[in-house]
Amino acid sequence: MDSRLPEPQEVTSDYGDSITTSEFTSDNTVHPLHFYEHGRRYQGFIQGRYGMPNDDAEQLREGVKHKLYVDYILGGGLFLAPIGDNPQKIVDLGTGFGFWALDVAERFPSARIIGTDLSPVQPHWTPPNVEFRVEDLDDEFRPWTNIYHDADLIHLRFLLPTIRWPRTLLQRCLENLKPGGWAEVHDIVPVTFSDDGTAGDDHPVHALYRLIEGPFSRLYGWNFQVPSDVADMLRELGFVNVTIHAQHDWIDVWAQKPPLQVAPDNP
Protein backbone atom coordinates (compact mmCIF):
# COMPACT_ATOMS: atom_id res chain seq x y z
CA MET A 1 0.00 0.00 0.00
CA ASP A 2 1.59 3.21 -1.18
CA SER A 3 1.54 5.88 1.50
CA ARG A 4 2.19 9.01 -0.64
CA LEU A 5 2.68 11.02 2.52
CA PRO A 6 3.99 14.57 2.93
CA GLU A 7 7.21 15.07 4.84
CA PRO A 8 7.16 12.82 7.94
CA GLN A 9 6.61 14.50 11.27
CA GLU A 10 9.04 14.23 14.14
CA VAL A 11 7.81 11.98 16.92
CA THR A 12 9.45 11.55 20.30
CA SER A 13 9.15 8.84 22.89
CA ASP A 14 10.28 8.10 26.41
CA TYR A 15 11.25 4.52 25.60
CA GLY A 16 14.86 5.72 25.62
CA ASP A 17 18.03 3.85 24.86
CA SER A 18 17.48 1.14 27.45
CA ILE A 19 15.72 -0.99 24.85
CA THR A 20 17.83 -0.09 21.86
CA THR A 21 19.72 -3.04 20.48
CA SER A 22 23.21 -3.23 19.10
CA GLU A 23 24.00 -4.60 15.67
CA PHE A 24 24.64 -8.06 17.00
CA THR A 25 22.52 -8.68 20.08
CA SER A 26 18.95 -8.70 21.20
CA ASP A 27 18.26 -6.16 23.91
CA ASN A 28 17.95 -6.62 27.65
CA THR A 29 15.32 -4.89 29.74
CA VAL A 30 14.41 -4.70 33.40
CA HIS A 31 11.38 -6.90 32.71
CA PRO A 32 11.58 -10.68 33.20
CA LEU A 33 12.32 -12.18 29.82
CA HIS A 34 10.16 -15.30 30.13
CA PHE A 35 7.88 -17.26 32.41
CA TYR A 36 6.84 -20.92 32.34
CA GLU A 37 3.38 -22.42 32.50
CA HIS A 38 2.14 -25.97 31.82
CA GLY A 39 5.59 -26.96 30.60
CA ARG A 40 5.83 -24.19 27.99
CA ARG A 41 7.80 -20.94 27.96
CA TYR A 42 6.11 -17.57 27.32
CA GLN A 43 7.26 -13.98 26.92
CA GLY A 44 7.45 -12.06 30.18
CA PHE A 45 7.90 -8.51 28.87
CA ILE A 46 4.18 -7.89 29.28
CA GLN A 47 2.49 -10.91 30.82
CA GLY A 48 -1.06 -11.56 29.73
CA ARG A 49 -0.61 -9.83 26.37
CA TYR A 50 0.35 -12.68 24.05
CA GLY A 51 -0.98 -16.19 24.51
CA MET A 52 1.40 -18.27 22.40
CA PRO A 53 4.64 -19.81 23.71
CA ASN A 54 8.13 -18.78 22.58
CA ASP A 55 10.13 -21.93 23.31
CA ASP A 56 12.05 -24.28 21.03
CA ALA A 57 8.94 -26.16 19.94
CA GLU A 58 7.32 -22.89 18.90
CA GLN A 59 10.48 -21.87 17.06
CA LEU A 60 10.29 -25.09 15.04
CA ARG A 61 6.63 -24.47 14.22
CA GLU A 62 7.30 -20.87 13.22
CA GLY A 63 10.24 -21.94 11.07
CA VAL A 64 8.14 -24.45 9.16
CA LYS A 65 5.35 -21.89 8.78
CA HIS A 66 7.81 -19.30 7.47
CA LYS A 67 9.22 -21.73 4.89
CA LEU A 68 5.76 -22.82 3.79
CA TYR A 69 4.59 -19.23 3.46
CA VAL A 70 7.62 -18.02 1.52
CA ASP A 71 7.96 -21.06 -0.74
CA TYR A 72 4.29 -21.75 -1.43
CA ILE A 73 2.20 -18.65 -0.75
CA LEU A 74 4.73 -16.16 -2.12
CA GLY A 75 6.39 -18.47 -4.63
CA GLY A 76 9.86 -17.97 -3.19
CA GLY A 77 9.52 -14.23 -2.58
CA LEU A 78 9.54 -12.39 0.72
CA PHE A 79 7.02 -9.64 -0.04
CA LEU A 80 4.89 -8.24 -2.86
CA ALA A 81 5.45 -4.48 -2.57
CA PRO A 82 7.44 -2.84 -5.41
CA ILE A 83 10.13 -1.27 -3.23
CA GLY A 84 12.87 -1.51 -5.84
CA ASP A 85 16.39 -2.85 -5.55
CA ASN A 86 17.83 -0.36 -3.08
CA PRO A 87 15.57 0.11 -0.03
CA GLN A 88 17.21 1.88 2.87
CA LYS A 89 15.03 0.77 5.80
CA ILE A 90 12.68 -2.19 6.25
CA VAL A 91 10.70 -2.77 9.45
CA ASP A 92 9.28 -6.14 10.50
CA LEU A 93 6.58 -5.78 13.16
CA GLY A 94 5.96 -8.89 15.24
CA THR A 95 9.23 -10.36 13.99
CA GLY A 96 9.03 -13.39 16.29
CA PHE A 97 12.18 -15.46 15.93
CA GLY A 98 13.38 -13.18 13.15
CA PHE A 99 13.18 -15.58 10.20
CA TRP A 100 11.72 -13.05 7.78
CA ALA A 101 13.94 -10.19 8.92
CA LEU A 102 17.10 -12.26 8.48
CA ASP A 103 16.06 -13.38 5.00
CA VAL A 104 15.34 -9.79 3.96
CA ALA A 105 18.68 -8.67 5.39
CA GLU A 106 20.45 -11.21 3.22
CA ARG A 107 18.58 -10.02 0.14
CA PHE A 108 19.29 -6.33 0.85
CA PRO A 109 22.66 -6.17 2.64
CA SER A 110 22.83 -2.37 2.33
CA ALA A 111 19.40 -1.82 3.92
CA ARG A 112 18.77 -1.32 7.62
CA ILE A 113 16.47 -4.08 8.86
CA ILE A 114 14.61 -3.58 12.14
CA GLY A 115 12.64 -6.40 13.74
CA THR A 116 10.41 -5.73 16.74
CA ASP A 117 8.62 -8.12 19.06
CA LEU A 118 7.49 -8.62 22.65
CA SER A 119 9.68 -11.72 22.96
CA PRO A 120 13.50 -11.52 23.12
CA VAL A 121 13.94 -14.79 21.23
CA GLN A 122 15.83 -13.59 18.15
CA PRO A 123 19.40 -14.75 17.39
CA HIS A 124 22.11 -13.01 19.39
CA TRP A 125 24.47 -12.95 16.43
CA THR A 126 23.04 -11.35 13.34
CA PRO A 127 24.24 -9.69 10.13
CA PRO A 128 25.47 -6.12 10.72
CA ASN A 129 22.43 -4.62 8.99
CA VAL A 130 19.91 -6.28 11.33
CA GLU A 131 18.78 -5.07 14.74
CA PHE A 132 16.13 -6.57 16.96
CA ARG A 133 14.13 -4.65 19.55
CA VAL A 134 11.78 -5.64 22.36
CA GLU A 135 8.92 -3.16 22.41
CA ASP A 136 5.18 -3.02 22.93
CA LEU A 137 4.04 -1.33 19.75
CA ASP A 138 0.43 -1.93 20.78
CA ASP A 139 0.71 0.67 23.55
CA GLU A 140 -1.74 3.33 22.40
CA PHE A 141 -0.35 5.95 24.78
CA ARG A 142 3.28 5.85 23.66
CA PRO A 143 4.32 6.96 20.18
CA TRP A 144 6.91 4.95 18.34
CA THR A 145 10.56 5.90 18.60
CA ASN A 146 12.24 7.71 15.72
CA ILE A 147 14.05 4.54 14.70
CA TYR A 148 11.05 3.52 12.59
CA HIS A 149 10.85 6.77 10.60
CA ASP A 150 11.33 6.84 6.83
CA ALA A 151 10.75 3.13 6.27
CA ASP A 152 10.58 1.91 2.69
CA LEU A 153 8.54 -1.10 3.80
CA ILE A 154 6.74 -2.00 7.02
CA HIS A 155 5.91 -5.69 7.09
CA LEU A 156 3.24 -7.31 9.28
CA ARG A 157 2.64 -11.04 9.07
CA PHE A 158 0.13 -12.87 11.29
CA LEU A 159 0.17 -9.90 13.68
CA LEU A 160 -3.00 -7.80 13.47
CA PRO A 161 -5.40 -10.37 15.03
CA THR A 162 -3.22 -10.26 18.17
CA ILE A 163 -3.28 -6.46 18.40
CA ARG A 164 -5.81 -4.71 20.64
CA TRP A 165 -5.76 -1.49 18.61
CA PRO A 166 -5.15 -2.54 14.98
CA ARG A 167 -6.32 0.77 13.53
CA THR A 168 -3.88 2.69 15.74
CA LEU A 169 -1.06 0.39 14.70
CA LEU A 170 -1.82 0.89 11.01
CA GLN A 171 -2.05 4.65 11.53
CA ARG A 172 1.43 4.62 13.04
CA CYS A 173 2.68 2.60 10.09
CA LEU A 174 1.36 5.32 7.79
CA GLU A 175 3.04 8.03 9.84
CA ASN A 176 6.41 6.27 9.81
CA LEU A 177 6.61 5.34 6.14
CA LYS A 178 8.72 7.50 3.89
CA PRO A 179 6.79 9.26 1.10
CA GLY A 180 5.98 6.53 -1.40
CA GLY A 181 6.72 3.80 1.16
CA TRP A 182 4.67 0.64 1.51
CA ALA A 183 2.94 -1.28 4.29
CA GLU A 184 2.32 -4.97 3.64
CA VAL A 185 -0.08 -6.99 5.79
CA HIS A 186 -0.21 -10.78 5.60
CA ASP A 187 -2.88 -12.61 7.56
CA ILE A 188 -5.28 -15.52 7.48
CA VAL A 189 -9.01 -15.01 7.07
CA PRO A 190 -10.46 -17.89 9.13
CA VAL A 191 -13.07 -19.03 6.65
CA THR A 192 -13.24 -22.63 5.48
CA PHE A 193 -14.92 -23.52 2.21
CA SER A 194 -14.85 -26.21 -0.46
CA ASP A 195 -15.52 -26.35 -4.16
CA ASP A 196 -18.30 -28.90 -3.68
CA GLY A 197 -19.97 -27.01 -0.83
CA THR A 198 -19.35 -29.66 1.82
CA ALA A 199 -17.48 -27.33 4.19
CA GLY A 200 -20.47 -25.76 5.90
CA ASP A 201 -20.74 -24.00 9.24
CA ASP A 202 -20.69 -27.36 11.01
CA HIS A 203 -17.34 -28.34 9.48
CA PRO A 204 -14.78 -29.40 12.14
CA VAL A 205 -12.35 -26.67 11.06
CA HIS A 206 -15.01 -24.02 11.72
CA ALA A 207 -15.56 -25.57 15.14
CA LEU A 208 -11.81 -25.45 15.76
CA TYR A 209 -11.65 -21.76 14.88
CA ARG A 210 -14.51 -21.00 17.25
CA LEU A 211 -12.91 -23.08 19.99
CA ILE A 212 -9.63 -21.19 19.68
CA GLU A 213 -11.05 -17.73 19.08
CA GLY A 214 -13.25 -17.60 22.17
CA PRO A 215 -10.57 -17.94 24.87
CA PHE A 216 -7.99 -15.85 23.01
CA SER A 217 -10.53 -13.09 22.54
CA ARG A 218 -11.58 -13.09 26.20
CA LEU A 219 -8.11 -13.38 27.70
CA TYR A 220 -5.98 -11.35 25.29
CA GLY A 221 -8.36 -9.21 23.26
CA TRP A 222 -7.49 -10.97 20.02
CA ASN A 223 -9.78 -10.64 17.01
CA PHE A 224 -9.43 -13.33 14.37
CA GLN A 225 -11.88 -11.53 12.09
CA VAL A 226 -9.85 -8.33 11.73
CA PRO A 227 -8.01 -9.48 8.54
CA SER A 228 -11.32 -9.19 6.68
CA ASP A 229 -11.44 -5.47 7.56
CA VAL A 230 -7.81 -4.54 6.88
CA ALA A 231 -8.30 -3.19 3.36
CA ASP A 232 -11.13 -0.88 4.43
CA MET A 233 -9.15 0.33 7.44
CA LEU A 234 -6.15 1.14 5.26
CA ARG A 235 -8.24 3.17 2.84
CA GLU A 236 -9.98 5.03 5.66
CA LEU A 237 -6.62 5.91 7.21
CA GLY A 238 -5.36 7.44 3.97
CA PHE A 239 -3.36 4.68 2.33
CA VAL A 240 -3.57 4.62 -1.45
CA ASN A 241 -2.94 1.85 -3.99
CA VAL A 242 -4.48 -0.64 -1.57
CA THR A 243 -4.36 -4.07 -3.20
CA ILE A 244 -5.73 -7.37 -1.95
CA HIS A 245 -3.88 -10.52 -2.96
CA ALA A 246 -5.98 -13.54 -1.96
CA GLN A 247 -4.49 -17.02 -1.78
CA HIS A 248 -6.42 -20.18 -0.95
CA ASP A 249 -4.61 -22.42 1.54
CA TRP A 250 -5.47 -26.07 1.06
CA ILE A 251 -6.09 -28.36 4.01
CA ASP A 252 -7.28 -31.94 4.48
CA VAL A 253 -6.14 -34.44 1.82
CA TRP A 254 -5.13 -31.69 -0.62
CA ALA A 255 -2.42 -30.50 1.75
CA GLN A 256 -0.78 -33.94 1.58
CA LYS A 257 0.25 -33.42 -2.02
CA PRO A 258 3.49 -31.68 -3.06
CA PRO A 259 4.35 -28.84 -2.96
CA LEU A 260 1.99 -28.29 -0.01
CA GLN A 261 3.37 -31.05 2.18
CA VAL A 262 6.14 -29.90 4.49
CA ALA A 263 7.48 -32.29 7.11
CA PRO A 264 9.62 -30.67 9.85
CA ASP A 265 12.67 -32.43 11.17
CA ASN A 266 12.42 -33.64 14.73
CA PRO A 267 13.88 -31.09 17.19
C-alpha positions as CSV (number, residue, x, y, z in Angstrom):
1,M,0.0,0.0,0.0
2,D,1.6,3.2,-1.2
3,S,1.5,5.9,1.5
4,R,2.2,9.0,-0.6
5,L,2.7,11.0,2.5
6,P,4.0,14.6,2.9
7,E,7.2,15.1,4.8
8,P,7.2,12.8,7.9
9,Q,6.6,14.5,11.3
10,E,9.0,14.2,14.1
11,V,7.8,12.0,16.9
12,T,9.5,11.6,20.3
13,S,9.2,8.8,22.9
14,D,10.3,8.1,26.4
15,Y,11.3,4.5,25.6
16,G,14.9,5.7,25.6
17,D,18.0,3.8,24.9
18,S,17.5,1.1,27.4
19,I,15.7,-1.0,24.9
20,T,17.8,-0.1,21.9
21,T,19.7,-3.0,20.5
22,S,23.2,-3.2,19.1
23,E,24.0,-4.6,15.7
24,F,24.6,-8.1,17.0
25,T,22.5,-8.7,20.1
26,S,19.0,-8.7,21.2
27,D,18.3,-6.2,23.9
28,N,18.0,-6.6,27.6
29,T,15.3,-4.9,29.7
30,V,14.4,-4.7,33.4
31,H,11.4,-6.9,32.7
32,P,11.6,-10.7,33.2
33,L,12.3,-12.2,29.8
34,H,10.2,-15.3,30.1
35,F,7.9,-17.3,32.4
36,Y,6.8,-20.9,32.3
37,E,3.4,-22.4,32.5
38,H,2.1,-26.0,31.8
39,G,5.6,-27.0,30.6
40,R,5.8,-24.2,28.0
41,R,7.8,-20.9,28.0
42,Y,6.1,-17.6,27.3
43,Q,7.3,-14.0,26.9
44,G,7.5,-12.1,30.2
45,F,7.9,-8.5,28.9
46,I,4.2,-7.9,29.3
47,Q,2.5,-10.9,30.8
48,G,-1.1,-11.6,29.7
49,R,-0.6,-9.8,26.4
50,Y,0.4,-12.7,24.1
51,G,-1.0,-16.2,24.5
52,M,1.4,-18.3,22.4
53,P,4.6,-19.8,23.7
54,N,8.1,-18.8,22.6
55,D,10.1,-21.9,23.3
56,D,12.1,-24.3,21.0
57,A,8.9,-26.2,19.9
58,E,7.3,-22.9,18.9
59,Q,10.5,-21.9,17.1
60,L,10.3,-25.1,15.0
61,R,6.6,-24.5,14.2
62,E,7.3,-20.9,13.2
63,G,10.2,-21.9,11.1
64,V,8.1,-24.5,9.2
65,K,5.3,-21.9,8.8
66,H,7.8,-19.3,7.5
67,K,9.2,-21.7,4.9
68,L,5.8,-22.8,3.8
69,Y,4.6,-19.2,3.5
70,V,7.6,-18.0,1.5
71,D,8.0,-21.1,-0.7
72,Y,4.3,-21.8,-1.4
73,I,2.2,-18.7,-0.7
74,L,4.7,-16.2,-2.1
75,G,6.4,-18.5,-4.6
76,G,9.9,-18.0,-3.2
77,G,9.5,-14.2,-2.6
78,L,9.5,-12.4,0.7
79,F,7.0,-9.6,0.0
80,L,4.9,-8.2,-2.9
81,A,5.5,-4.5,-2.6
82,P,7.4,-2.8,-5.4
83,I,10.1,-1.3,-3.2
84,G,12.9,-1.5,-5.8
85,D,16.4,-2.9,-5.5
86,N,17.8,-0.4,-3.1
87,P,15.6,0.1,0.0
88,Q,17.2,1.9,2.9
89,K,15.0,0.8,5.8
90,I,12.7,-2.2,6.3
91,V,10.7,-2.8,9.4
92,D,9.3,-6.1,10.5
93,L,6.6,-5.8,13.2
94,G,6.0,-8.9,15.2
95,T,9.2,-10.4,14.0
96,G,9.0,-13.4,16.3
97,F,12.2,-15.5,15.9
98,G,13.4,-13.2,13.1
99,F,13.2,-15.6,10.2
100,W,11.7,-13.1,7.8
101,A,13.9,-10.2,8.9
102,L,17.1,-12.3,8.5
103,D,16.1,-13.4,5.0
104,V,15.3,-9.8,4.0
105,A,18.7,-8.7,5.4
106,E,20.5,-11.2,3.2
107,R,18.6,-10.0,0.1
108,F,19.3,-6.3,0.8
109,P,22.7,-6.2,2.6
110,S,22.8,-2.4,2.3
111,A,19.4,-1.8,3.9
112,R,18.8,-1.3,7.6
113,I,16.5,-4.1,8.9
114,I,14.6,-3.6,12.1
115,G,12.6,-6.4,13.7
116,T,10.4,-5.7,16.7
117,D,8.6,-8.1,19.1
118,L,7.5,-8.6,22.7
119,S,9.7,-11.7,23.0
120,P,13.5,-11.5,23.1
121,V,13.9,-14.8,21.2
122,Q,15.8,-13.6,18.1
123,P,19.4,-14.7,17.4
124,H,22.1,-13.0,19.4
125,W,24.5,-13.0,16.4
126,T,23.0,-11.3,13.3
127,P,24.2,-9.7,10.1
128,P,25.5,-6.1,10.7
129,N,22.4,-4.6,9.0
130,V,19.9,-6.3,11.3
131,E,18.8,-5.1,14.7
132,F,16.1,-6.6,17.0
133,R,14.1,-4.7,19.6
134,V,11.8,-5.6,22.4
135,E,8.9,-3.2,22.4
136,D,5.2,-3.0,22.9
137,L,4.0,-1.3,19.8
138,D,0.4,-1.9,20.8
139,D,0.7,0.7,23.5
140,E,-1.7,3.3,22.4
141,F,-0.3,6.0,24.8
142,R,3.3,5.9,23.7
143,P,4.3,7.0,20.2
144,W,6.9,4.9,18.3
145,T,10.6,5.9,18.6
146,N,12.2,7.7,15.7
147,I,14.0,4.5,14.7
148,Y,11.1,3.5,12.6
149,H,10.8,6.8,10.6
150,D,11.3,6.8,6.8
151,A,10.7,3.1,6.3
152,D,10.6,1.9,2.7
153,L,8.5,-1.1,3.8
154,I,6.7,-2.0,7.0
155,H,5.9,-5.7,7.1
156,L,3.2,-7.3,9.3
157,R,2.6,-11.0,9.1
158,F,0.1,-12.9,11.3
159,L,0.2,-9.9,13.7
160,L,-3.0,-7.8,13.5
161,P,-5.4,-10.4,15.0
162,T,-3.2,-10.3,18.2
163,I,-3.3,-6.5,18.4
164,R,-5.8,-4.7,20.6
165,W,-5.8,-1.5,18.6
166,P,-5.1,-2.5,15.0
167,R,-6.3,0.8,13.5
168,T,-3.9,2.7,15.7
169,L,-1.1,0.4,14.7
170,L,-1.8,0.9,11.0
171,Q,-2.1,4.7,11.5
172,R,1.4,4.6,13.0
173,C,2.7,2.6,10.1
174,L,1.4,5.3,7.8
175,E,3.0,8.0,9.8
176,N,6.4,6.3,9.8
177,L,6.6,5.3,6.1
178,K,8.7,7.5,3.9
179,P,6.8,9.3,1.1
180,G,6.0,6.5,-1.4
181,G,6.7,3.8,1.2
182,W,4.7,0.6,1.5
183,A,2.9,-1.3,4.3
184,E,2.3,-5.0,3.6
185,V,-0.1,-7.0,5.8
186,H,-0.2,-10.8,5.6
187,D,-2.9,-12.6,7.6
188,I,-5.3,-15.5,7.5
189,V,-9.0,-15.0,7.1
190,P,-10.5,-17.9,9.1
191,V,-13.1,-19.0,6.6
192,T,-13.2,-22.6,5.5
193,F,-14.9,-23.5,2.2
194,S,-14.9,-26.2,-0.5
195,D,-15.5,-26.3,-4.2
196,D,-18.3,-28.9,-3.7
197,G,-20.0,-27.0,-0.8
198,T,-19.4,-29.7,1.8
199,A,-17.5,-27.3,4.2
200,G,-20.5,-25.8,5.9
201,D,-20.7,-24.0,9.2
202,D,-20.7,-27.4,11.0
203,H,-17.3,-28.3,9.5
204,P,-14.8,-29.4,12.1
205,V,-12.3,-26.7,11.1
206,H,-15.0,-24.0,11.7
207,A,-15.6,-25.6,15.1
208,L,-11.8,-25.5,15.8
209,Y,-11.7,-21.8,14.9
210,R,-14.5,-21.0,17.3
211,L,-12.9,-23.1,20.0
212,I,-9.6,-21.2,19.7
213,E,-11.0,-17.7,19.1
214,G,-13.3,-17.6,22.2
215,P,-10.6,-17.9,24.9
216,F,-8.0,-15.9,23.0
217,S,-10.5,-13.1,22.5
218,R,-11.6,-13.1,26.2
219,L,-8.1,-13.4,27.7
220,Y,-6.0,-11.4,25.3
221,G,-8.4,-9.2,23.3
222,W,-7.5,-11.0,20.0
223,N,-9.8,-10.6,17.0
224,F,-9.4,-13.3,14.4
225,Q,-11.9,-11.5,12.1
226,V,-9.8,-8.3,11.7
227,P,-8.0,-9.5,8.5
228,S,-11.3,-9.2,6.7
229,D,-11.4,-5.5,7.6
230,V,-7.8,-4.5,6.9
231,A,-8.3,-3.2,3.4
232,D,-11.1,-0.9,4.4
233,M,-9.1,0.3,7.4
234,L,-6.2,1.1,5.3
235,R,-8.2,3.2,2.8
236,E,-10.0,5.0,5.7
237,L,-6.6,5.9,7.2
238,G,-5.4,7.4,4.0
239,F,-3.4,4.7,2.3
240,V,-3.6,4.6,-1.5
241,N,-2.9,1.9,-4.0
242,V,-4.5,-0.6,-1.6
243,T,-4.4,-4.1,-3.2
244,I,-5.7,-7.4,-1.9
245,H,-3.9,-10.5,-3.0
246,A,-6.0,-13.5,-2.0
247,Q,-4.5,-17.0,-1.8
248,H,-6.4,-20.2,-0.9
249,D,-4.6,-22.4,1.5
250,W,-5.5,-26.1,1.1
251,I,-6.1,-28.4,4.0
252,D,-7.3,-31.9,4.5
253,V,-6.1,-34.4,1.8
254,W,-5.1,-31.7,-0.6
255,A,-2.4,-30.5,1.8
256,Q,-0.8,-33.9,1.6
257,K,0.2,-33.4,-2.0
258,P,3.5,-31.7,-3.1
259,P,4.3,-28.8,-3.0
260,L,2.0,-28.3,0.0
261,Q,3.4,-31.0,2.2
262,V,6.1,-29.9,4.5
263,A,7.5,-32.3,7.1
264,P,9.6,-30.7,9.8
265,D,12.7,-32.4,11.2
266,N,12.4,-33.6,14.7
267,P,13.9,-31.1,17.2
